Amino acid sequence: MTAEEFLNIVKISQEYSQDTRQEKTMAQQLNFSYEIHWYDWNVIATFIAQPDADLALIAEAWRFAPAFVEAQPRWTALSQHPDWAAAVAQPQRAMPPSRHGWGGLPAFFIAHLIAEKNIKSLCLVLESHTVDRGFFERWGEDLLAFGHQSIDLRIMEQHIISAERMRPILDKFSTSKYATVRLAAARHEHVSPETLRLLCTDRDEKIARAAAAHKLFPQDALDVLAQHEEERQGERLDRLETLGWKELGDFLGNPGFPQEGLDILAARDDAAIRFACAMHPNASDALLTATLAEPEDWRKAAAALNPALPPAMMEQLAASDSVDIAFALAGNAALPEALQVRLASHPSRMVRLHLADHSSSHAVLSLIAAQPGREDVHTSFEQLLAVAIDPASPASKIGNLQAATNTKRSNGEALASSLGYAVARHPKVPEKLLGKMRHALPELIAANPGVKLRLLEGLPLPEPEPIPDWKMNGPEVAKYPGYAINELLRSKELSVQRMACDHIGCDKALLLPLLLVPDTVLLKKLAQRTDMPRFFYEMLWLLGGESVKAALKANKAARELSDFRNGPAAAAAAAPAPQVKVDARGGIKGSKKDRIALAASSTDEAVLLALATDKLGEVRDALTRQAALPLAVVALLSRDTEQDIRRQMPGYLAHFPLEQSEAIERTLLGEGGGIAERIAECTRNPVLQQHLVGSYDRQLAYNDHLAPAVAEHFLYHASIDTVQRVAANLAGQLAFSRKAADFLLQMLDHRRDDPLASLRVLYSAPDEEQQRHHLARVADYLALEGDRIENTYYVTQCIIERVVDDAGMQALIARCLGPQTNEENRHWAARLSTRLDDDVIARLLQGASGGREALAGNPALPEHAADVLKNDAQPEVRAALAAWNTRLAGHFVSDASEEVRAALARTTGEVALQRQLLADKQEQVLAALADNPHCDSAMMAALVAANRNYAVRSRVAGHPATSPETLKLLLQDRHAHVRTYAAAVIEQRAAQADAGVA
């Protein structure tokens, strides 16, 4: 680059800089050009050659690339420059400068990163949006030479590399040792067909599938792909007995899985594998017969799922009353129509809806539509299905069914797949739905008689409307109808299956193959579904890890069908005893699994001592799962090489006498750190506790066995919160509690920060007399504090409410009503005071609504003040007055505010007013009346007869005055919650009656 070219760069750079016109000197423009082009070696070389170049910037280049700078013509002059040493001594500025992206790094810095093999920084460089094509032209070979997967993946993510330049790079990446790199190459948009031909036979199945699914995959390579698949399947069949579930699950999903292989796998002692084999279409008759002989219905369901099940066996299963078997048969594609008709009246609604998703028979769907639906939805699925299958239904109603997918209105009822299928088959399906359904249900639309007639008349059909990819995430998926989600469930992409598998209206038969997918996230989402039969949850329990089992335990629907909590214990009880034996030296021999199981369950001290010396840390750690261990075992584990094991020993030592545990505790205490902290939390030894004071106060505060002398240390040296924690832990020690309460009150005299916070500890004072004594001292103290009183209400209000009649407390309340306190302080005092004078009342009546509401809620309010507040503009004020003032009850019974009438209805004991409120049309008032403890059984019966909102009837069911006759009436209520609650109340009363007789 010549000097003229460099100056031209300076001139061009002015267009990218603000205020770089005539006021910028040549040196400033030169330095600016260096910074915006500093990754270019030629620019840097020309910059060094300029006499106006900043010496500090040249020194910066020299630090990273001394050989390059020293090779420049000006180096001799620069090295002898009087300021050169000072420029080199200047601190290195941050790389990159804050105003530049990573792509703006100088060439010598990139070379420095490559020389240092700084992969992390180079990845940050490649992630920058400012790297350009010249950057890759200059550094591409050096970056590729690393052969590091992080570098390779980020190179493929750059879109500025042309297809011609990228394809040779992808060819190289296709042979990478890293599977992630090969997978990214197989998915890259610029990959060549030859590379795809190579990757479709990759040893990693995920990579092979990605290459075969690429849009550029050559069609002539299908034979190669088929041959590779055949070889791969043959190789897996050769080692069938050793395949684990991760590889076996996807393999079993292959419809061409041979019958002999299924028989071999079914011989395994694995319920999940046997279930998957029995539901496979190629299962042998012997395997199906053996499955039907299983003692549990959920295991028999595997045969009922098999589409190759003989009709005679289907007839046999259809006679069963098991929901699992009926559900499996309902989804069986080979189920005869006669059996479908039988299942259409099955007692389980889950079975009937599942059958509707798989039946096209009008007779079957008519029977399902005639069954009762859910009562807690606006329009049940059965009602909507009846409209969808009726040929006489007008097109307007059929079109409106699509709008019924509002999940908030129907709780997902209308999202079932069968409703979409019925709409697609209806002869009057509106044109506005054809575009949506042609994409997801092309076969049904093509067979629709109305659509055929339209085509015969020469009318065009709207183009299919595919589901936009950008909406396929999160809650957006739930907005689509079930038939659209079914297409996503058939996808081979795991991420798509994850998004669709928890949709409420999908075809549940499509969820069964997902059980074979060894993906924890997917299985966990399946475990959270609440609309599946028992066999589905049992399979998830067998296949899933701890997170899947935790989801099943949290799923109420799954727990109602299977007691998963007892599953592991039952399995452990049925399992054979661990196969272990003791060698000549006293060591335990056996598999790792058996030794761990023995360590967690054995009570034999000799066995436990042998396991405590096991070479595997997992075995020794299993010992710490036991609630108690012999002292000899604890002593041995206290010298264990693993700190985590030693740290758990103080908890065991707390159960032994001090003379036995002291030596071990002192040894552990010498280690310090987390082990010493654990000793501070657990030890009963007062000497050790005294030794730990000062160093481990925070841990000692949690010790439930503190010695009195150590506890008193906290009274004088700890924070308020710590003192309260210690006082709570030692509440049973009467002497300490009294001393703590006295000390916390003494703090008032020492004026420590926020002393009144200590009042919270008075809740644990030993007796009421002592509490009153302390409260009197607090009142005396507050009377002398003046303005500090305004900061007390947060802490003292809850205490004063407990002894509001105390003379000292009333004096304190009177002080809090004074003008010197803040507004919030006056408000709570106005509610609690029994000595309201006219000046205080007048001041509060003229103040904010909060003060008037506080006055209105005070039962000691004078009549003249109540007469003023009864007409207050704020309904909250009138409601507070109506809640207790019986004199004004007649005034409030016709109040315009629903809140005021509800407050009266909740408390009034006058029968006449109750009858008057019974005629109120507002549900809030009636619900409050149902909560009124003064209402009798006649009033409860009248509320039920009013046939109001179910919330009112639910409250009636729980009212103690509700008669048995009214409860029996509620057992027939149209709302399930009311029926359930009424049944629970009847059962509870019967139990109480039996207990009273006893």
N, C-alpha and C positions, 0 to 999 in steps of 0.2 A: 504494500500500500504506500503510495507516494504521499508527500506532505500536502499536495493539493487535494488528493482524495480525502485525507483526514480532515482538512479544513472544510471540505464539502459536507462531511458528517457533522461538523460543528454547526454549519449553517442550517442543515436539515433539522438538527436536534433543537434548534430554537423554536420550531413549530410545536414541539412537545413540552416546552417549558414556559411557565408564566413569567412575564416581565424579563424576558431575555432579548431585549432589543438593543438599543444603543447604549442603555445604561450599564450593560454587562461588559466587563473587560474581557480581553481575549483569554486571559488566564482562567477566569471564571467559566467561560464557555468551554475551554479546553477540559477543565476538570469535570464539568457536567457531562461532556461527551464520554469521558472515561467511565463515569459511573453508569450511564445508560447503555454502554456497549462493552462493559468490562469483562464479559465472558469471551471476547474475541481477542486472540493472541495478537493479531495484526494491529488492532487498535491500541492495545497496551504497548506494543513495541513502538508504534509511532508516537504515542503519548510520552514515553520515556525520552524519545529523541527531541521533544520540544523544550526549549529553554525555559518556557513559562510554566512547565508542569509542576504541580504541587509535590514538594520533596517528601512529604509525609505519605502521599499515595504511592510514590515509587518505593518508599521503604516498606509499605504494606505488601507490595508485590514481591519485594526481595525476601521478606520473611518466609513466604510460602514457596517461592520459586527462585532461589538465589542463583542457580546456574543460568536460568533464562535471563535474569537482569544483568548478571555479570558478563553475558555474551553480547550485550548491546554496546554500540560504539561509544556511548557517553559514560560507560561505567567508570573509566579511569577518572574522569572529571568528577563524577558523583562521589566516588570513594574518598576523594581528597577535599570534598566540599566541607567548609568549617561547620556547617549545620547538619551534616550527614549523621554523625554519631547521636546527636540529639533527636533527629527524626526517627532513627532506629529504636531509641530508648523510649519513645512514646508508647503508651499502652495500646494493645491491639484492640481496635474497635470491633463491636459485635458483628458477627457474620450470620446471616445477612443483615444489612442495615434495616431498620424498621420500615423504611419507605420503599423497600424493594422486596419482590417475591423471591422464592428460592431459585427460580429460573434466572435471576439476574446475578448469580454468583460469578466471580471472576474465574477465568480459565485456570489460573494457578491454584485456586481453592478447590475446584473440582479435581484437578490432578492430585492435590494433597489428600482429598478424601479417598480417591481410588488407590493411591499408594498406601494409605493407612488401612485399607479395606474396611472403611466405616460404612457398613451396610445400612445401619439405621439412618444416618444422615443422607446417604444416597437415595434411600427410599423417599425421604422427604423432598429431595430435589425432584424426583420423578413424579411425585404427587402434585407438584406445582402446576398451576394453569398458565404459567408464563414461559415455560420451556418451549422452544420453537424447533423447527425442522433442522436448522443448523446445529442445534445442540446435539441431536441424535447423530447427525452426520459426523460430528467431531468426536463424540464420546461413545457411540454405539458399540463399537468393537470392544472397547475396554470394559463396558458394562456387561456385555454378553460373555466375556471371558470369565467372569465370576462364576457363572453357572449356579447362581443362588436363586431359590424359588421366589423370594420376596422381590428381587430385582426383576426377574423374568416376568412375573405377574404384572408389575407396574408398567413395564415396557409395553405389554399387550393392551393395557388400558389407554394408552396414548392414541388419540385419533389424528394427530398431525402427521403420523408416519403413513406414507402412501401405501396402497395395496401392493404395488410392485416391490417396494422396499420391505414390506411386512411379511410377504409370503416366504421368502427364504428364511426369515427369522422364525416363523411358525414351523417350518420344516425341521429346524433345529430343535425347537421346543417340543415337538412331537416325540422326540426320543429322550426327553429329560427323565432323570431318575425320580423326579417328584411327580406324584399323581396329580396334585393340584395344578401344576404347570401343563401337563398333558390334557387335563380336563378343560382348562381355559383355552388351550389351542383348539380343541375339538369344537368349542362353542364360538370361536372367533369368526367374525363376519368375513374376513379376508383369507380364511384358510383355503388351501387348494384342494381340489377333489382327490389328488394323489395322497395328500396327507390324511384326508378322511378315510381313504381306503386302508391306510396303514393303521389308523387309530380304531377302526371298527372291530379290529381283532385284538384290542388291548387286553391285557390280563385283568384290568380293573373293569368290572361290568358297567359301572356308572359312566366311565369314559367311552366304552364301546357303544352304549345306548345313545350318548350325546352325539357321537360321530354319526351314527346311523340315522338319527333324527334331524341332522343338519340339512338345510334346504339345498346345499350344493353337493350333497352326497350322490356319487355317480350310480345310476341305475344298474350298470353292468357289474357293480360290486355286490349286488344282492346275493348272488350265488356264493361269493366268498364269505359273506356274512352268515348265510345259512349253514355253510360247512363249518365255520368257526363255532356257531351256536351248537351244532350237533356234537362237535368234539368236546366242547365245554360241558354240555350236559352229560355226555358219556363219561367224562373224567369225574364228574361229581357223583354219578351213579356208582362208579367203582369204589368210591370211599364213602358210601352212603351212611355206614354205621358210625363214622367219625364226624359227620357234619354237625356243626352247632346251629342253634336256631337262627343266628344272624344271617347265615348263608342258606339255611334250609327254608326259612319262611318264604322268600321270594321264589325259590325253586318249587315249592309245593303249589304256588299259585299258577304254575304253567299247566294249561289244560292237557298237554301231551305227556304229563308225568306218567310213567308206566305203572301198570297194576302191580307188578312184582315188587317195585320199589315201595309202593304204599304198604304192601304186606310186611316188608322188612321193617319199615319205620314204625308201623303199628305195633310191632312186637316190643318196642322200647317201653320202659317203665316211665312214660311221660304222658300225662293226661292231655296236655296241650297238643302234642304231636299226634296222638291218637285221634283227637277231635278233628284236627285239620285233615288227616288222612280219610276219615269216615265221610267228611263232607265233600271230598273230591269226586268229580264225575266218574273217574276210572276205578273207584273203590270196588273190590271184589264182593261177591255175594257173601262169602265167609266173613269178611270184615264187617259188612252191614249187619249180618245176623249177630255177630259178637257184640256190635254196638247196641243193638236193640235189646240185648240181654243184660246191659248194664243196669245196676240197681237204681241209679239216679236219673230223673227225667231230663236234667240239663245235659247229660252225656248222650242220651238217646236223640236229642235234638240234632246232633251232628248227622245222623242218618236221615232225619227228616229234611235236612237242607240239601241232600244229594238229589240232583235232577234226574239221575239214573235209577232212583229207587223204584223197584217194581210196584205196580198198582196194588198188589195184594198187601205189601208192607205198608203202603200209604193208607189203605183201609184200616189196617191194624192200628196204626198210629192215630188216625182220625178219631178212633173210639176213646182215646185217652182224654182226660180232663185237664191235662197239664198245659199251662200257658206257654211254657217253653216249646213244647212239641207243636202246639197249634200255631205259634208264631213262625216257627221254622217251616211248617207246611204251607202257611199262607204266602210265603215268599218263594216257594218252589215253583219254577217255571213249568214243570210237568204235571202239576196238580190238576186232576180232572175237574170238569165243571160241577159234577155232582158233589164232590167233596168241597168245592168252593162254596156251593150253596149251603152246605152244612156249617162251614166256618163263618158264613156271613151273619149268623145269629149267635156267634160265640159270646159268652158273658163278658169277656175281656174286650174293652174298646180298643186297646192297643193292637190286639189281633185283628179286629175288624178293619181298622184304618190301614194296617199293614197289608191286608188282603186287597183293599181298594186300590193300592198302588200297583197291584200286579194282575188285576182282573179287568178284562174288557167286556165281560158278560153283563148285559143290561139287567138280567135277572138278579145277578149277584150284587151289583151296585145298587139296585132298587131296594134289596133287603137291607143293605148297610145304611142307605139313606133313611130307611124307616125306623132305625134304632134310635134310642134317646141319645142326645149329645150332652155336652157340658152345660151346666146351668149358670156358670159364672161368666159367660161371654155374651156379647151382644147378639151375635148370630153364629150358631154352631156350625161345624163342618158338615154335619149331616144335612142341615137345611140348605147349605150352599150346593152340596152334591146333588140334592134332589132337583134343584133348578138346572144344574149343568147337564144332567142326563135326560131331562125331559125334552123330547123333540119339539114340543109345542111352546117352549120358553121363547119369548121374543128376543131378537138380537140385542136390544138395549140391555136386557138383564144379563145376557151372556157377556156383553162387553163390560158391564159393571162388576162382574166377578173378578176381573183383573185388579180392580181397585180395592178388592177385599183383602189384599195382602198387607193391609195396615196392621202391623203386629201389636200396636198399642190398643187397637180397638178389639181385636179378636184373639189376642194372646197366641198368635201363630196358627190358629185353627185353619185359616184359608191358605196356608203356605204348603199344604200337602201336595205331593206330586200328582195324585190321582185327580185332583180338581183341575189341574192344568191339562191332564190327558183328556178328561171329559170335555173340556172346552174345545180342545183341538179336534175332537171327533164330532162336535155338534154341527149339524148341517147349516146353522145360522151364525157360525163364528164370524164376527165383524172383521172387516178389512183391516181395521187399525191394529188387530192382534196378529194378523197373518205374518207381518214382517218379523215380529218378535218370536213367533213360534216356528217359523220356517228354519230358523237357525238351530233351535234345540230339539224340535220334534218334526223333522222333515218327513218321516215315514207316515206319521198320523195325519199330517196336513195333506200329503199326497193322496191318502186313502179317504179323505173327507168327502162325502157326497156333494156337499155344497161347493167345495173347491173344484171338484171334477166338473160340475155343471158350469161353473164360471169359465173354466178352460174351454169347454165345448162351445160356449157362447163367444169365445175369442177375447174375453176380458183378461188383461194382464194381472199378474200377481205382484204384490210389492216385493222388493228385494229383501233378502234375509238381513236382519239386524243383529250382528254379533255383539256379544257383551263386551264393552270396552275394557281393555286390560288395566287401565289406570284405576278402575273402580274395584278391582279384585283385591281389596285389602281391608282388614279390620271390620268395623260395623257395616260397611257398605255391602258386604256379602249378604247380610241378613235381609236386605231389602228386596232381594230377588226371589221369585217363586221357586218352589221345590224343583220343578222340571228343569229349570235353568241350572240349578246347583248340581243336579245329577250328572250333567256333562262335565263339570269340574271334577267330580269324584272319579270319573272314568279316566282322568288325566294320569299320565305316568310321572308327572312332576310332583315331587314330594311337597314342595312349598304350596302348590295349588291344592293338593289334598288336605293339607293342614288347615287352609283357610275355609274349606267347604265342609269339613267333617262334623262340625258342631251345628250345622244349619238345622232348624227345628222341623222343616218340612221336606227334607230330602228322602229319597227312597232308601229305607233302612237296610235293604238287602245289599246295597252298594257299600255299606259300612263293614260287612263281614269280611271281604277280602283284605280290608285294611288291617285286620287283626294280624295278618301275616307279615306286615311291614315292620321291620325291627327299628322303629323310630320312637324314642321316648316322648318327644313333644306331641306327636300324633296320638300315641296311645293314651297320654294324659288327657288330651282333649276328648277322646272317646270315653274315658272314665268319668268325665263330668256330665255326660248325657244322662237325662232322667227318664227317658222313654224307651228303654231297651229291656229285654227279658233277662232272666237270671243267667242263662248260658253265656250271654255276651259278657257280663261282668266277671263270671268265673274264669273265662278265657283270659280276660285282661289281667286278672289276679295272677294267673299262672305265667303269663308272658311278660308282664311289666316289672320294672324295677321298683325301688322304694318310693319314688315320686308318684308313680302310677298307683301303687297301693295306698299311698296317703290320700290321693284324690278319690279313690273308691271308698275309703273310710269316711271321707267328708261328704260323700254323695248319699243323701238321705234315701233316694230311691234304690240305690244299690244295697244299702244296709238293710232295708226292709226285706230284700230277697235273699241275701246271704250274710251270715255273721262273719265278716272278714276279720274282725278283731280276734276271734277265737281260732281263726284258720291256722295261723302259725303254731299255736300251742297244740291244737289237735294233731297237726302234722308231726310235730315233735314227739307227741305221745305215741303216735302210731309208728314212728320211724324206729328202726332197729337201734340198739345201743351202739355207741361208737366202738369200732373195732381197734382197740388199743391194747398194748401189753407192756409190762415192766421188764426192762432188761436187767442184767446182773448188777449194774451200777445204780439201779433205782430210777433210771430214766424212763420216760414214757415213749413208746414207739407206736406209730400209727400215722395216718394221713393228716395233713394240716387241718383239714376240715373237722376231722374227728377230735383232734387235740383241742381245737378252739371250742368245740361243743362241750367237751369234758371240762375245760377250764371254767366255762360259764355256768356249769350246773353241779359239779361234784362237791360233796361235803367231806370227803375223806381227806384228812390232813396230810397223810403220806403222799397221796396223789397230787394234792395241791402244791406241796413242797417240790415234788419232781417237776411239775409244770412251771413253777416259778423260776426254774433254771433252764427252761427250754430256749433253744437258740433263736427261735422265731419271736420277734417282738409282738406279732399279732396274737400269739398264744398267751404270752405274759399279760398283754393288755386285756385279754378276755377275762382274766382273773378279777380285774377291777370292776367288772360288771356285776359282781356279786355284792349283795348288801352288807355282808359281814365276812371276815376272813380270820383264821386263827392268828394269834400273835406271832408265831414263828414264821408264817407266810408273809405277814406284814413286814417283819424285820428283814426278811430276805429281799422283798421287793423294794424296801427302802434303800437298798444298795444297788438297785437295778441301773443298767447303763443308760436307760432312756429317762430323760428328765420328766416327761409327761406322766410316766408311771410313778416316779418318786413323788411327784406333786400331789397325787391322789391319796397318798398314804396318811397324811395327818387326819383326814376324815375318818379313817378306820381306827387310828390311835385314840381318838376321843372317847371310844367305848371301853377302854381298858383302864385299870387303876393307874394312878400317877406313878407309883413306884415301878411299874412295868413299862410305861410309855415314855418316861422322862428321858432316858438315855437315847432312845431312837429320835425323839423330837429334837434334842440338842444337836445330834449329828446332822439332822436335816436342816436345822436352823443355821448351821455354819455355812450352808451353801448360799444363803441369802436369796435375793430375787423373788421369783414367783413362788418358790417353795416356802420361803419364810413368810410370805404374805398368806399363804394357805394355813400355815401353823397359827398365825395371828387370828384367823377367822375361826379356828376349831379348838385350840388347846384349852384344857381345863386347868392347867398348871399355873397357879398364881405367881410363882417365881418367874416363869418364862413370860407371862403376861407383863410383869413389871419390867422385864428386860426389853420387851418389845415396845414399851411406851416411848413415844417421841419419834421413833423410826417408822412404826406401822400403825399409827393412830387410826387411819381410815379403815383398815381391815379389822382392828380391834373393836371398833364401834359396832361391827356386825356380829361380834361374838356373843352368843346367848349365855355364856357361862363366865362373865367377867367377875373377878374378885372385887369386893367392895372398895378396897384401896385403889384399884385401877380405875374403877368406875368414877370415884371421886376426882381422879385426875382430870377427867373430861369436864367436870363442873367448873374447873378453874382455868383450863387451858384450851378448851375446844370451842368451836362455833356453836351458834344456837341450834342449827339443824343437827349437828352431831350429838349435842346434849339431848335433844328430843329423841333421837334414834336410840341412844343408850337407855334413856328413861323408859321408852316403849319396850325394849328388849328385856328390861329388868323390872317390869311392872309388878311381878310377883314378890319382889323384895320390898316389903313395906317400909323399912327404915330408909332404904336408898330413895324410894319415891318421895318420901316426906322431905328428905334432905335436898333432893333435886328441886322440888317445888319451892322450898324456902330459899335456896340459892338463886333460882331464877327471879324471885321477887326482890332479892337483894341487889340484883343487877339494876333495878329501877333507881336505886340510890346512887349507883356509880355512873349513871347517865351513859351507858354504853349505847352504841348505834342500834336503833330500832329495838329498844328494850321490851316494848309491848308485844313483840313477836313471841316472847317467851310465854305469853298467856296460853298458847295452844297446849302446853304441857299440862295445864290444869285439868284437862279432860281425864288424865290418868291419876289425878290426886286420889289418895286412899279412901276418903269418905266425904260425904256432903258437908259435914261440919267444918272440916279442914278447908274445903273449897270456899265456903262462905267466909272463913277467916282470911284466906288469901284474897278473895274478891274485895273484902272490906279494905285491905291494905292497898289494893290497886286503886279503889275509888278515892282513898285519901291521897294517894300519890297524884292521881289525875286532877284532883281538885286544886293542887298546888302548881300544876304544870302550865296553866294558862293556854297560850296559843298552840302548844304541842298537842292539845286535845283533838285538833282537827285531823290528825293523822291516825286516829285510833280506831275508827269505825270498822275498818275491814277486819280487824282482829277481835275486837271486843263485842261486836254485835251478836255473834253466835253464842258467846258466853253469857251475855246479859239475858238473852232470850230464855236461858235455862233457869234463871233465878230472877225473873223480871219483877217479882213482888218484893224483892229485897230493898230495904230503905236506902242502903248505900248505892245500889244500882239505879234506883229512881233518882237519887241526887245526881248521879253521873249523867243520866239521860237529860235531866233538867239543864245541866251545864252544856250538854251537846246541842240543846235547842237555842243556845245563845247566838247572838249575831256574829260572834267571833269565829264560829266554826264554819266550815264550808257547806255547800248546798246538800251534798250527798249525806253528810253527817247529820244534818238537821232532818232529812227525810226519814232515815231509819229511826231516829229518836222520836219523831212525831208519831210513828206507828206504834211504838212501844210505851210511850209515856202514859202514866195514869194520873198525872197532875198537869193537864194542859191549861194554861192561863189564857186570858183574853188577848193579851199582847202577842203571844206566840201564835195563837189561832189567826188573829188578824194579819200578822206578817205572812203566814203560810198561805192564807186565802188570797192574798194579793200577789203571790209569787208564781212560780212555774207550776205546770199541771202535775209534776211529780210530787210536789209538796201537798197539793190538794188530794191526790190519790192516797198518799200516806195517811193523811188525816182521816179520809173516808174509811180506811181500813182499820182504824183504832176503835175498839169497842167502848173506850172511855170517852168518846167524843160527846160534848154537850149537845143538847137538843137544838139550840139556836144555830150551832155550826152545821149540824146535820141538815136542818131546813134550808140552809144556804146551798149546801153541796148537792142536795137532791135534784136541783135544776141545773147542775153544772153542764157546760157545753161538751165536755169530754166524756164519752161513754165509759172509759176506763175508771173515771172517778165515781160515776153513778154505780157501776158494777161492784166496786169495792165496798160501797155503802150498802148496796142491796144484799151482799153476801152475809151480813150479820144483823142489820137493823130491822127487827120485826115490826117496829112501829110504822115504818114507811113501806112495808111490803105491798100494801094495796096501791100505793103510788107507782111502784115499779112494775106491777104486773102487766100494765099496758104501755110500758116504755117503748119508744120507737126503736131502740137499739136491741138487736138480737143478743148481743153480749150481755146486756144488763138483765134481760129476761132469763137468760141461761144461768146467770149467777144466782138469781132468786130461785129458779127451779132446782138448783143443786142443793139448796139449804133450807128452804121453807118447810115448816112442819104443819102449816094450816091446810086442811083438806080442801077447803073451798078454793084456795089459791091454786092448789095442785090440779083440781078439776078444770079451773080456768086456763091454766097453762097447757093442759092436755089437748085443748082445742087449737093450740098454736101450730102453725104450718111449717115452722122452721125446725129442721132436723137437729140443729145444735141445742135448741131448747128442750126437745123431747129426749135427746141423749142425756142432757144434764138431769132431767127429771128421773130418768132411769137410774142415775147414779145417786139419787137422794136417799140417804139412809132412813128418812122419816116416812117414806112411802110404804103403803101396805100392799098386801097381795092383790086386793081389788084394783089398785092403781096399776100394778104390773100387768094384770090381765087386760086392763083397758088399753095399755100401751101396745100389747100384742094385737089386740083387736083393731087398733088403728092402722095396722098393716103398714108401718112406716119403713124407713131405711133399715137394712139388715144390721147396721151398727147399733141401732136402738134395741132391736130384739136380742142382739148378742149381749148387751148390757143387762137386759131383763133376765136372761138366762143365768147370769152371775150374781143377781141381787139376792140377798139372804131372805127377803120376804116373798119371793116368788113361790107360788104354791106348786105342789106336785102335778096338779092338773094342767097348769100353765106350762110346766116343763115338758109334759107328755105332748102337749100341743106343739111345742117348739121342736120336738123330735120329727115332726112332719114338715118342718119349715123348708121353703124352696131353696134356701142358701145352705150349702154344705157346712160352712163354718159354724152357723147357728146350731145345726143339728149335732155337730161334733161336740160343741161346748155344752149343750144341754145334756147330752149323754154323759159327759164327764162330771157335771154337777150332780146328776142323779146318782152316779156311782160313788162320788165322794160322800154324799149325804148318807147313802146306805152303809158305807164303811164306818162313818162316825156313829151311826146308830148301833152298829154291831159292837163297836168299841165301848159305847155307853152301857150296853147291856152286860158286856163282860165285866 
